[in-house]
Amino acid sequence: MDADHELKTDLSRREIRVLLLHEFRLGRKATEAANNICSTMGEDILSIRTAQHWFNRFNNGNLELDDLHRPGKPLQVDVDLLKQLIEQDLRLTSRCLAEQLGCSHTAVEKHPNELGKK
């Protein structure tokens, strides 16, 4: 393999976290781990700050590699109900619709056809 050839690899977040856990168990520092992973998997695959975040979790005994559930409004929208609400009142804003559907206004805005917009 040519030394100047930049290796680009598509890894999932979980796969990157497995690599970080491996580096952590080898006793490496977060910065060193990030540099090792980036040098073999691609320069932009991981930031030092992200490595530090995960090493901090590992240091606290949390070895769970999956994303934690985040509280907040759901991103899913009941499209049929959205259509029905729009048909009842065409003047409703995305924020009003989101309030009625119990989701974020950005989730509503992801359905331009139902909103009658392009």
N, CA, C and O atoms as a Tinker XYZ file with bonds, in Angstrom:
   472  protein
     1  N      0.850000   -1.176000    0.000000    73     2
     2  CA     0.000000    0.000000    0.000000    64     1     3
     3  C      0.890000    1.231000    0.000000    63     2     4     5
     4  O      1.855000    1.296000    0.761000    81     3
     5  N      0.588000    2.178000   -0.817000    73     3     6
     6  CA     1.369000    3.402000   -0.925000    64     5     7
     7  C      1.238000    4.238000    0.340000    63     6     8     9
     8  O      0.128000    4.433000    0.835000    81     7
     9  N      2.351000    4.735000    0.871000    73     7    10
    10  CA     2.336000    5.493000    2.128000    64     9    11
    11  C      1.573000    6.804000    2.002000    63    10    12    13
    12  O      1.025000    7.302000    2.985000    81    11
    13  N      1.536000    7.364000    0.797000    73    11    14
    14  CA     0.841000    8.641000    0.598000    64    13    15
    15  C     -0.654000    8.453000    0.380000    63    14    16    17
    16  O     -1.422000    9.415000    0.411000    81    15
    17  N     -1.057000    7.218000    0.162000    73    15    18
    18  CA    -2.472000    6.938000   -0.076000    64    17    19
    19  C     -3.246000    7.058000    1.229000    63    18    20    21
    20  O     -2.947000    6.375000    2.209000    81    19
    21  N     -4.235000    7.925000    1.229000    73    19    22
    22  CA    -5.043000    8.138000    2.442000    64    21    23
    23  C     -6.127000    7.082000    2.518000    63    22    24    25
    24  O     -6.930000    6.932000    1.596000    81    23
    25  N     -6.145000    6.358000    3.610000    73    23    26
    26  CA    -7.131000    5.309000    3.823000    64    25    27
    27  C     -8.425000    5.918000    4.347000    63    26    28    29
    28  O     -8.428000    6.613000    5.363000    81    27
    29  N     -9.509000    5.656000    3.656000    73    27    30
    30  CA   -10.814000    6.136000    4.103000    64    29    31
    31  C    -11.674000    4.919000    4.413000    63    30    32    33
    32  O    -11.872000    4.055000    3.560000    81    31
    33  N    -12.175000    4.859000    5.624000    73    31    34
    34  CA   -12.980000    3.738000    6.063000    64    33    35
    35  C    -14.268000    4.265000    6.665000    63    34    36    37
    36  O    -14.256000    5.216000    7.445000    81    35
    37  N    -15.376000    3.643000    6.299000    73    35    38
    38  CA   -16.655000    4.007000    6.899000    64    37    39
    39  C    -16.914000    3.069000    8.066000    63    38    40    41
    40  O    -17.186000    1.883000    7.878000    81    39
    41  N    -16.827000    3.603000    9.254000    73    39    42
    42  CA   -17.086000    2.831000   10.457000    64    41    43
    43  C    -18.295000    3.406000   11.160000    63    42    44    45
    44  O    -18.525000    4.615000   11.127000    81    43
    45  N    -19.065000    2.546000   11.794000    73    43    46
    46  CA   -20.198000    3.017000   12.585000    64    45    47
    47  C    -19.660000    3.615000   13.888000    63    46    48    49
    48  O    -18.504000    3.401000   14.256000    81    47
    49  N    -20.504000    4.351000   14.560000    73    47    50
    50  CA   -20.119000    4.914000   15.859000    64    49    51
    51  C    -19.733000    3.805000   16.828000    63    50    52    53
    52  O    -18.760000    3.927000   17.572000    81    51
    53  N    -20.491000    2.741000   16.811000    73    51    54
    54  CA   -20.221000    1.617000   17.715000    64    53    55
    55  C    -18.858000    0.996000   17.413000    63    54    56    57
    56  O    -18.111000    0.673000   18.336000    81    55
    57  N    -18.530000    0.828000   16.147000    73    55    58
    58  CA   -17.236000    0.254000   15.783000    64    57    59
    59  C    -16.084000    1.134000   16.259000    63    58    60    61
    60  O    -15.059000    0.632000   16.721000    81    59
    61  N    -16.258000    2.445000   16.143000    73    59    62
    62  CA   -15.228000    3.370000   16.627000    64    61    63
    63  C    -15.100000    3.253000   18.143000    63    62    64    65
    64  O    -13.993000    3.300000   18.680000    81    63
    65  N    -16.223000    3.101000   18.829000    73    63    66
    66  CA   -16.193000    2.964000   20.288000    64    65    67
    67  C    -15.526000    1.659000   20.713000    63    66    68    69
    68  O    -14.867000    1.609000   21.752000    81    67
    69  N    -15.693000    0.602000   19.915000    73    67    70
    70  CA   -15.006000   -0.656000   20.203000    64    69    71
    71  C    -13.497000   -0.447000   20.102000    63    70    72    73
    72  O    -12.737000   -0.937000   20.936000    81    71
    73  N    -13.075000    0.284000   19.075000    73    71    74
    74  CA   -11.647000    0.588000   18.932000    64    73    75
    75  C    -11.148000    1.415000   20.117000    63    74    76    77
    76  O    -10.053000    1.178000   20.626000    81    75
    77  N    -11.950000    2.380000   20.552000    73    75    78
    78  CA   -11.566000    3.197000   21.704000    64    77    79
    79  C    -11.455000    2.353000   22.968000    63    78    80    81
    80  O    -10.521000    2.523000   23.752000    81    79
    81  N    -12.399000    1.450000   23.166000    73    79    82
    82  CA   -12.353000    0.575000   24.335000    64    81    83
    83  C    -11.106000   -0.313000   24.296000    63    82    84    85
    84  O    -10.472000   -0.554000   25.323000    81    83
    85  N    -10.772000   -0.786000   23.117000    73    83    86
    86  CA    -9.562000   -1.595000   22.954000    64    85    87
    87  C     -8.321000   -0.784000   23.350000    63    86    88    89
    88  O     -7.466000   -1.267000   24.092000    81    87
    89  N     -8.238000    0.426000   22.859000    73    87    90
    90  CA    -7.105000    1.303000   23.188000    64    89    91
    91  C     -7.080000    1.600000   24.689000    63    90    92    93
    92  O     -6.012000    1.630000   25.301000    81    91
    93  N     -8.251000    1.817000   25.277000    73    91    94
    94  CA    -8.354000    2.086000   26.708000    64    93    95
    95  C     -7.821000    0.905000   27.511000    63    94    96    97
    96  O     -7.061000    1.078000   28.464000    81    95
    97  N     -8.231000   -0.297000   27.112000    73    95    98
    98  CA    -7.795000   -1.502000   27.829000    64    97    99
    99  C     -6.305000   -1.771000   27.651000    63    98   100   101
   100  O     -5.693000   -2.458000   28.470000    81    99
   101  N     -5.722000   -1.231000   26.585000    73    99   102
   102  CA    -4.272000   -1.347000   26.391000    64   101   103
   103  C     -3.506000   -0.336000   27.243000    63   102   104   105
   104  O     -2.275000   -0.347000   27.275000    81   103
   105  N     -4.246000    0.540000   27.933000    73   103   106
   106  CA    -3.618000    1.512000   28.826000    64   105   107
   107  C     -3.158000    2.790000   28.146000    63   106   108   109
   108  O     -2.349000    3.536000   28.696000    81   107
   109  N     -3.665000    3.038000   26.971000    73   107   110
   110  CA    -3.273000    4.248000   26.247000    64   109   111
   111  C     -4.075000    5.448000   26.737000    63   110   112   113
   112  O     -5.144000    5.287000   27.326000    81   111
   113  N     -3.568000    6.629000   26.500000    73   111   114
   114  CA    -4.268000    7.884000   26.788000    64   113   115
   115  C     -5.243000    8.166000   25.638000    63   114   116   117
   116  O     -5.070000    7.650000   24.534000    81   115
   117  N     -6.254000    8.976000   25.899000    73   115   118
   118  CA    -7.279000    9.277000   24.898000    64   117   119
   119  C     -6.680000    9.922000   23.653000    63   118   120   121
   120  O     -7.060000    9.574000   22.535000    81   119
   121  N     -5.761000   10.845000   23.832000    73   119   122
   122  CA    -5.145000   11.534000   22.693000    64   121   123
   123  C     -4.365000   10.544000   21.832000    63   122   124   125
   124  O     -4.448000   10.573000   20.604000    81   123
   125  N     -3.618000    9.681000   22.482000    73   123   126
   126  CA    -2.847000    8.672000   21.757000    64   125   127
   127  C     -3.780000    7.712000   21.022000    63   126   128   129
   128  O     -3.520000    7.341000   19.877000    81   127
   129  N     -4.855000    7.317000   21.677000    73   127   130
   130  CA    -5.831000    6.413000   21.060000    64   129   131
   131  C     -6.449000    7.058000   19.824000    63   130   132   133
   132  O     -6.564000    6.415000   18.780000    81   131
   133  N     -6.846000    8.323000   19.937000    73   131   134
   134  CA    -7.448000    9.032000   18.798000    64   133   135
   135  C     -6.456000    9.112000   17.644000    63   134   136   137
   136  O     -6.822000    8.897000   16.489000    81   135
   137  N     -5.212000    9.418000   17.956000    73   135   138
   138  CA    -4.190000    9.501000   16.904000    64   137   139
   139  C     -3.964000    8.143000   16.242000    63   138   140   141
   140  O     -3.815000    8.065000   15.023000    81   139
   141  N     -3.937000    7.073000   17.040000    73   139   142
   142  CA    -3.758000    5.731000   16.482000    64   141   143
   143  C     -4.906000    5.360000   15.551000    63   142   144   145
   144  O     -4.685000    4.855000   14.450000    81   143
   145  N     -6.126000    5.613000   15.998000    73   143   146
   146  CA    -7.302000    5.257000   15.205000    64   145   147
   147  C     -7.358000    6.089000   13.931000    63   146   148   149
   148  O     -7.638000    5.563000   12.853000    81   147
   149  N     -7.094000    7.381000   14.052000    73   147   150
   150  CA    -7.139000    8.256000   12.882000    64   149   151
   151  C     -6.033000    7.915000   11.878000    63   150   152   153
   152  O     -6.239000    8.023000   10.669000    81   151
   153  N     -4.882000    7.512000   12.368000    73   151   154
   154  CA    -3.786000    7.196000   11.447000    64   153   155
   155  C     -4.060000    5.919000   10.654000    63   154   156   157
   156  O     -3.554000    5.763000    9.543000    81   155
   157  N     -4.850000    5.009000   11.211000    73   155   158
   158  CA    -5.142000    3.771000   10.493000    64   157   159
   159  C     -6.496000    3.760000    9.792000    63   158   160   161
   160  O     -6.667000    3.058000    8.796000    81   159
   161  N     -7.450000    4.519000   10.293000    73   159   162
   162  CA    -8.807000    4.459000    9.747000    64   161   163
   163  C     -9.222000    5.702000    8.956000    63   162   164   165
   164  O    -10.234000    5.673000    8.257000    81   163
   165  N     -8.478000    6.759000    9.054000    73   163   166
   166  CA    -8.817000    7.995000    8.346000    64   165   167
   167  C     -8.748000    9.175000    9.287000    63   166   168   169
   168  O     -9.224000    9.110000   10.420000    81   167
   169  N     -8.160000   10.240000    8.820000    73   167   170
   170  CA    -7.876000   11.399000    9.674000    64   169   171
   171  C     -9.110000   12.018000   10.322000    63   170   172   173
   172  O     -9.032000   12.505000   11.450000    81   171
   173  N    -10.228000   12.007000    9.640000    73   171   174
   174  CA   -11.423000   12.693000   10.151000    64   173   175
   175  C    -12.420000   11.753000   10.817000    63   174   176   177
   176  O    -13.574000   12.126000   11.027000    81   175
   177  N    -11.999000   10.560000   11.147000    73   175   178
   178  CA   -12.943000    9.577000   11.670000    64   177   179
   179  C    -13.305000    9.817000   13.133000    63   178   180   181
   180  O    -14.355000    9.373000   13.596000    81   179
   181  N    -12.432000   10.521000   13.863000    73   179   182
   182  CA   -12.612000   10.673000   15.303000    64   181   183
   183  C    -11.886000   11.919000   15.780000    63   182   184   185
   184  O    -10.764000   12.193000   15.354000    81   183
   185  N    -12.527000   12.672000   16.664000    73   183   186
   186  CA   -11.856000   13.833000   17.260000    64   185   187
   187  C    -11.243000   13.440000   18.597000    63   186   188   189
   188  O    -11.684000   12.486000   19.238000    81   187
   189  N    -10.244000   14.171000   19.001000    73   187   190
   190  CA    -9.609000   13.926000   20.301000    64   189   191
   191  C    -10.631000   14.135000   21.412000    63   190   192   193
   192  O    -10.650000   13.381000   22.384000    81   191
   193  N    -11.468000   15.136000   21.280000    73   191   194
   194  CA   -12.483000   15.426000   22.298000    64   193   195
   195  C    -13.451000   14.250000   22.469000    63   194   196   197
   196  O    -13.836000   13.920000   23.591000    81   195
   197  N    -13.838000   13.623000   21.363000    73   195   198
   198  CA   -14.723000   12.457000   21.445000    64   197   199
   199  C    -14.020000   11.303000   22.157000    63   198   200   201
   200  O    -14.618000   10.620000   22.988000    81   199
   201  N    -12.759000   11.094000   21.826000    73   199   202
   202  CA   -11.987000   10.046000   22.499000    64   201   203
   203  C    -11.910000   10.325000   23.999000    63   202   204   205
   204  O    -12.058000    9.410000   24.808000    81   203
   205  N    -11.682000   11.578000   24.370000    73   203   206
   206  CA   -11.616000   11.947000   25.789000    64   205   207
   207  C    -12.942000   11.686000   26.485000    63   206   208   209
   208  O    -12.973000   11.202000   27.616000    81   207
   209  N    -14.032000   12.005000   25.809000    73   207   210
   210  CA   -15.367000   11.762000   26.370000    64   209   211
   211  C    -15.550000   10.279000   26.679000    63   210   212   213
   212  O    -15.982000    9.926000   27.777000    81   211
   213  N    -15.226000    9.405000   25.721000    73   211   214
   214  CA   -15.417000    7.972000   25.915000    64   213   215
   215  C    -14.445000    7.400000   26.939000    63   214   216   217
   216  O    -14.816000    6.519000   27.715000    81   215
   217  N    -13.220000    7.882000   26.952000    73   215   218
   218  CA   -12.270000    7.415000   27.965000    64   217   219
   219  C    -12.741000    7.807000   29.361000    63   218   220   221
   220  O    -12.554000    7.046000   30.310000    81   219
   221  N    -13.341000    8.966000   29.496000    73   219   222
   222  CA   -13.898000    9.392000   30.776000    64   221   223
   223  C    -15.002000    8.434000   31.215000    63   222   224   225
   224  O    -15.063000    8.050000   32.383000    81   223
   225  N    -15.873000    8.046000   30.284000    73   223   226
   226  CA   -16.925000    7.074000   30.601000    64   225   227
   227  C    -16.323000    5.747000   31.020000    63   226   228   229
   228  O    -16.758000    5.145000   32.002000    81   227
   229  N    -15.317000    5.286000   30.276000    73   227   230
   230  CA   -14.677000    4.012000   30.604000    64   229   231
   231  C    -14.023000    4.087000   31.982000    63   230   232   233
   232  O    -14.102000    3.135000   32.759000    81   231
   233  N    -13.376000    5.216000   32.288000    73   231   234
   234  CA   -12.739000    5.396000   33.604000    64   233   235
   235  C    -13.754000    5.326000   34.740000    63   234   236   237
   236  O    -13.433000    4.880000   35.841000    81   235
   237  N    -14.976000    5.768000   34.467000    73   235   238
   238  CA   -16.041000    5.744000   35.478000    64   237   239
   239  C    -16.744000    4.394000   35.550000    63   238   240   241
   240  O    -17.736000    4.245000   36.263000    81   239
   241  N    -16.230000    3.411000   34.812000    73   239   242
   242  CA   -16.800000    2.072000   34.867000    64   241   243
   243  C    -17.931000    1.821000   33.894000    63   242   244   245
   244  O    -18.499000    0.730000   33.888000    81   243
   245  N    -18.273000    2.794000   33.074000    73   243   246
   246  CA   -19.349000    2.638000   32.102000    64   245   247
   247  C    -18.742000    2.133000   30.793000    63   246   248   249
   248  O    -18.138000    2.903000   30.046000    81   247
   249  N    -18.903000    0.858000   30.523000    73   247   250
   250  CA   -18.353000    0.267000   29.317000    64   249   251
   251  C    -19.416000    0.050000   28.243000    63   250   252   253
   252  O    -19.161000   -0.625000   27.246000    81   251
   253  N    -20.601000    0.617000   28.441000    73   251   254
   254  CA   -21.692000    0.525000   27.468000    64   253   255
   255  C    -21.307000    1.335000   26.231000    63   254   256   257
   256  O    -20.942000    2.505000   26.348000    81   255
   257  N    -21.384000    0.729000   25.055000    73   255   258
   258  CA   -20.934000    1.379000   23.821000    64   257   259
   259  C    -22.069000    1.984000   23.002000    63   258   260   261
   260  O    -21.819000    2.722000   22.050000    81   259
   261  N    -23.305000    1.682000   23.361000    73   259   262
   262  CA   -24.440000    2.215000   22.606000    64   261   263
   263  C    -24.805000    3.605000   23.103000    63   262   264   265
   264  O    -24.497000    3.974000   24.236000    81   263
   265  N    -25.469000    4.375000   22.237000    73   263   266
   266  CA   -25.947000    5.695000   22.615000    64   265   267
   267  C    -27.002000    5.565000   23.698000    63   266   268   269
   268  O    -27.817000    4.642000   23.676000    81   267
   269  N    -26.985000    6.476000   24.631000    73   267   270
   270  CA   -28.002000    6.509000   25.667000    64   269   271
   271  C    -29.248000    7.188000   25.124000    63   270   272   273
   272  O    -29.171000    8.053000   24.253000    81   271
   273  N    -30.401000    6.782000   25.653000    73   271   274
   274  CA   -31.646000    7.441000   25.269000    64   273   275
   275  C    -31.613000    8.873000   25.782000    63   274   276   277
   276  O    -31.280000    9.121000   26.941000    81   275
   277  N    -31.955000    9.796000   24.922000    73   275   278
   278  CA   -31.980000   11.201000   25.310000    64   277   279
   279  C    -33.420000   11.652000   25.488000    63   278   280   281
   280  O    -34.276000   11.367000   24.651000    81   279
   281  N    -33.683000   12.355000   26.578000    73   279   282
   282  CA   -35.044000   12.858000   26.771000    64   281   283
   283  C    -35.344000   13.971000   25.774000    63   282   284   285
   284  O    -34.435000   14.594000   25.225000    81   283
   285  N    -36.581000   14.199000   25.561000    73   283   286
   286  CA   -36.967000   15.262000   24.651000    64   285   287
   287  C    -38.131000   14.817000   23.795000    63   286   288   289
   288  O    -38.668000   13.721000   23.954000    81   287
   289  N    -38.500000   15.681000   22.897000    73   287   290
   290  CA   -39.628000   15.385000   22.029000    64   289   291
   291  C    -39.211000   14.379000   20.957000    63   290   292   293
   292  O    -38.093000   14.441000   20.445000    81   291
   293  N    -40.102000   13.464000   20.623000    73   291   294
   294  CA   -39.756000   12.461000   19.611000    64   293   295
   295  C    -39.603000   13.090000   18.230000    63   294   296   297
   296  O    -40.224000   14.106000   17.920000    81   295
   297  N    -38.770000   12.467000   17.417000    73   295   298
   298  CA   -38.552000   12.965000   16.070000    64   297   299
   299  C    -39.541000   12.366000   15.076000    63   298   300   301
   300  O    -39.663000   12.849000   13.951000    81   299
   301  N    -40.242000   11.323000   15.485000    73   299   302
   302  CA   -41.195000   10.671000   14.596000    64   301   303
   303  C    -42.511000   11.438000   14.583000    63   302   304   305
   304  O    -42.944000   11.983000   15.598000    81   303
   305  N    -43.130000   11.465000   13.414000    73   303   306
   306  CA   -44.393000   12.174000   13.244000    64   305   307
   307  C    -45.418000   11.208000   12.675000    63   306   308   309
   308  O    -45.123000   10.440000   11.758000    81   307
   309  N    -46.604000   11.252000   13.216000    73   307   310
   310  CA   -47.704000   10.483000   12.647000    64   309   311
   311  C    -48.178000   11.249000   11.410000    63   310   312   313
   312  O    -48.911000   12.232000   11.515000    81   311
   313  N    -47.749000   10.784000   10.246000    73   311   314
   314  CA   -47.992000   11.508000    9.002000    64   313   315
   315  C    -49.478000   11.612000    8.694000    63   314   316   317
   316  O    -49.934000   12.643000    8.199000    81   315
   317  N    -50.234000   10.569000    8.978000    73   315   318
   318  CA   -51.681000   10.617000    8.714000    64   317   319
   319  C    -52.359000   11.688000    9.565000    63   318   320   321
   320  O    -53.211000   12.432000    9.081000    81   319
   321  N    -51.974000   11.756000   10.826000    73   319   322
   322  CA   -52.546000   12.773000   11.713000    64   321   323
   323  C    -52.090000   14.164000   11.274000    63   322   324   325
   324  O    -52.861000   15.121000   11.338000    81   323
   325  N    -50.855000   14.273000   10.836000    73   323   326
   326  CA   -50.345000   15.556000   10.339000    64   325   327
   327  C    -51.179000   16.031000    9.154000    63   326   328   329
   328  O    -51.589000   17.190000    9.107000    81   327
   329  N    -51.429000   15.143000    8.200000    73   327   330
   330  CA   -52.261000   15.494000    7.032000    64   329   331
   331  C    -53.651000   15.943000    7.465000    63   330   332   333
   332  O    -54.191000   16.923000    6.951000    81   331
   333  N    -54.219000   15.210000    8.417000    73   331   334
   334  CA   -55.561000   15.520000    8.894000    64   333   335
   335  C    -55.604000   16.912000    9.537000    63   334   336   337
   336  O    -56.526000   17.684000    9.275000    81   335
   337  N    -54.624000   17.233000   10.367000    73   335   338
   338  CA   -54.581000   18.544000   11.017000    64   337   339
   339  C    -54.429000   19.671000    9.995000    63   338   340   341
   340  O    -55.035000   20.733000   10.135000    81   339
   341  N    -53.617000   19.431000    8.971000    73   339   342
   342  CA   -53.411000   20.461000    7.938000    64   341   343
   343  C    -54.683000   20.678000    7.138000    63   342   344   345
   344  O    -55.029000   21.811000    6.803000    81   343
   345  N    -55.384000   19.576000    6.829000    73   343   346
   346  CA   -56.638000   19.698000    6.087000    64   345   347
   347  C    -57.697000   20.457000    6.886000    63   346   348   349
   348  O    -58.526000   21.159000    6.306000    81   347
   349  N    -57.673000   20.321000    8.198000    73   347   350
   350  CA   -58.635000   21.016000    9.046000    64   349   351
   351  C    -58.351000   22.514000    9.099000    63   350   352   353
   352  O    -59.283000   23.315000    9.154000    81   351
   353  N    -57.087000   22.898000    9.085000    73   351   354
   354  CA   -56.735000   24.315000    9.154000    64   353   355
   355  C    -55.416000   24.538000    8.434000    63   354   356   357
   356  O    -54.349000   24.230000    8.965000    81   355
   357  N    -55.494000   25.073000    7.229000    73   355   358
   358  CA   -54.304000   25.281000    6.397000    64   357   359
   359  C    -53.385000   26.379000    6.926000    63   358   360   361
   360  O    -52.252000   26.513000    6.463000    81   359
   361  N    -53.858000   27.155000    7.881000    73   359   362
   362  CA   -53.054000   28.269000    8.398000    64   361   363
   363  C    -52.145000   27.881000    9.562000    63   362   364   365
   364  O    -51.383000   28.716000   10.049000    81   363
   365  N    -52.209000   26.629000   10.017000    73   363   366
   366  CA   -51.393000   26.204000   11.152000    64   365   367
   367  C    -49.912000   26.253000   10.795000    63   366   368   369
   368  O    -49.507000   25.829000    9.713000    81   367
   369  N    -49.126000   26.768000   11.706000    73   367   370
   370  CA   -47.681000   26.798000   11.504000    64   369   371
   371  C    -47.086000   25.451000   11.911000    63   370   372   373
   372  O    -47.744000   24.628000   12.547000    81   371
   373  N    -45.828000   25.248000   11.528000    73   371   374
   374  CA   -45.176000   23.988000   11.895000    64   373   375
   375  C    -45.041000   23.880000   13.413000    63   374   376   377
   376  O    -45.092000   22.780000   13.964000    81   375
   377  N    -44.870000   25.008000   14.084000    73   375   378
   378  CA   -44.763000   24.973000   15.544000    64   377   379
   379  C    -46.100000   24.599000   16.189000    63   378   380   381
   380  O    -46.134000   23.853000   17.168000    81   379
   381  N    -47.186000   25.113000   15.645000    73   379   382
   382  CA   -48.520000   24.750000   16.155000    64   381   383
   383  C    -48.792000   23.271000   15.920000    63   382   384   385
   384  O    -49.292000   22.573000   16.802000    81   383
   385  N    -48.459000   22.802000   14.726000    73   383   386
   386  CA   -48.650000   21.390000   14.406000    64   385   387
   387  C    -47.815000   20.512000   15.329000    63   386   388   389
   388  O    -48.291000   19.490000   15.824000    81   387
   389  N    -46.584000   20.910000   15.554000    73   387   390
   390  CA   -45.689000   20.137000   16.422000    64   389   391
   391  C    -46.239000   20.065000   17.839000    63   390   392   393
   392  O    -46.161000   19.023000   18.491000    81   391
   393  N    -46.792000   21.168000   18.310000    73   391   394
   394  CA   -47.360000   21.197000   19.660000    64   393   395
   395  C    -48.536000   20.221000   19.761000    63   394   396   397
   396  O    -48.675000   19.501000   20.750000    81   395
   397  N    -49.359000   20.207000   18.746000    73   395   398
   398  CA   -50.517000   19.310000   18.749000    64   397   399
   399  C    -50.113000   17.847000   18.611000    63   398   400   401
   400  O    -50.779000   16.960000   19.145000    81   399
   401  N    -49.007000   17.595000   17.883000    73   399   402
   402  CA   -48.550000   16.227000   17.662000    64   401   403
   403  C    -47.597000   15.748000   18.747000    63   402   404   405
   404  O    -47.295000   14.558000   18.834000    81   403
   405  N    -47.122000   16.676000   19.577000    73   403   406
   406  CA   -46.203000   16.306000   20.642000    64   405   407
   407  C    -44.809000   15.970000   20.139000    63   406   408   409
   408  O    -44.149000   15.075000   20.666000    81   407
   409  N    -44.365000   16.693000   19.116000    73   407   410
   410  CA   -43.024000   16.461000   18.579000    64   409   411
   411  C    -42.370000   17.821000   18.323000    63   410   412   413
   412  O    -42.963000   18.863000   18.601000    81   411
   413  N    -41.165000   17.802000   17.800000    73   411   414
   414  CA   -40.477000   19.059000   17.517000    64   413   415
   415  C    -40.963000   19.635000   16.191000    63   414   416   417
   416  O    -41.435000   18.898000   15.325000    81   415
   417  N    -40.847000   20.956000   16.033000    73   415   418
   418  CA   -41.285000   21.571000   14.777000    64   417   419
   419  C    -40.383000   21.139000   13.623000    63   418   420   421
   420  O    -40.829000   21.100000   12.476000    81   419
   421  N    -39.124000   20.815000   13.909000    73   419   422
   422  CA   -38.240000   20.341000   12.841000    64   421   423
   423  C    -38.683000   18.978000   12.325000    63   422   424   425
   424  O    -38.504000   18.669000   11.147000    81   423
   425  N    -39.260000   18.162000   13.201000    73   423   426
   426  CA   -39.789000   16.865000   12.762000    64   425   427
   427  C    -40.961000   17.081000   11.814000    63   426   428   429
   428  O    -41.102000   16.359000   10.827000    81   427
   429  N    -41.798000   18.063000   12.106000    73   427   430
   430  CA   -42.930000   18.379000   11.231000    64   429   431
   431  C    -42.424000   18.921000    9.898000    63   430   432   433
   432  O    -42.970000   18.587000    8.847000    81   431
   433  N    -41.397000   19.743000    9.933000    73   431   434
   434  CA   -40.877000   20.365000    8.716000    64   433   435
   435  C    -40.199000   19.365000    7.786000    63   434   436   437
   436  O    -39.925000   19.684000    6.629000    81   435
   437  N    -39.930000   18.175000    8.273000    73   435   438
   438  CA   -39.313000   17.149000    7.427000    64   437   439
   439  C    -40.337000   16.471000    6.515000    63   438   440   441
   440  O    -39.995000   15.561000    5.759000    81   439
   441  N    -41.573000   16.911000    6.588000    73   439   442
   442  CA   -42.631000   16.337000    5.759000    64   441   443
   443  C    -43.230000   17.428000    4.869000    63   442   444   445
   444  O    -44.385000   17.812000    5.052000    81   443
   445  N    -42.442000   17.931000    3.899000    73   443   446
   446  CA   -42.920000   19.061000    3.081000    64   445   447
   447  C    -44.136000   18.731000    2.239000    63   446   448   449
   448  O    -44.968000   19.611000    2.019000    81   447
   449  N    -44.280000   17.504000    1.756000    73   447   450
   450  CA   -45.451000   17.154000    0.922000    64   449   451
   451  C    -46.735000   17.280000    1.714000    63   450   452   453
   452  O    -47.742000   17.769000    1.204000    81   451
   453  N    -46.701000   16.834000    2.973000    73   451   454
   454  CA   -47.886000   16.923000    3.813000    64   453   455
   455  C    -48.205000   18.373000    4.164000    63   454   456   457
   456  O    -49.359000   18.724000    4.410000    81   455
   457  N    -47.163000   19.217000    4.185000    73   455   458
   458  CA   -47.363000   20.629000    4.493000    64   457   459
   459  C    -47.793000   21.417000    3.265000    63   458   460   461
   460  O    -48.084000   22.609000    3.363000    81   459
   461  N    -47.836000   20.765000    2.114000    73   459   462
   462  CA   -48.210000   21.454000    0.891000    64   461   463
   463  C    -47.108000   22.349000    0.376000    63   462   464   465
   464  O    -47.380000   23.299000   -0.358000    81   463
   465  N    -45.876000   22.069000    0.740000    73   463   466
   466  CA   -44.734000   22.873000    0.317000    64   465   467
   467  C    -43.748000   21.992000   -0.423000    63   466   468   469
   468  O    -43.787000   20.766000   -0.320000    81   467
   469  N    -42.881000   22.622000   -1.156000    73   467   470
   470  CA   -41.850000   21.873000   -1.881000    64   469   471
   471  C    -40.502000   22.190000   -1.324000    63   470   472
   472  O    -39.498000   21.661000   -1.800000    81   471
